[in-house]
C-alpha cells in the first residue's frame, strides 16, 4: 500500500521543490498539512489537489 502521508522532505522531493518553498506553500494554505504529535505530514491527496489547481491556472482562458 502506498503511503497516505509524507514528511515535508518527501513531499518537497515529490514536487521537485525545496523544503523551504513547501513550508511557504503550507503557510499560505496552498498545500494542506496535518500535525501528528508535533510532526508535520502532508497528505498525498493534498499534493494532487495542488498540482491540479496549478495546472488549471496554466490553461489560457
C-alpha positions, 0 to 999 in steps of 0.5 A: 500500500502506498503511503497516505502521508509524507514528511515535508522532505518527501513531499518537497522531493515529490514536487521537485521543490525545496523544503523551504518553498513547501513550508511557504506553500503550507503557510499560505494554505496552498498545500494542506498539512496535518500535525501528528504529535508535533510532526508535520505530514502532508497528505498525498491527496493534498499534493494532487489537489495542488498540482491540479489547481496549478495546472488549471491556472496554466490553461489560457482562458 
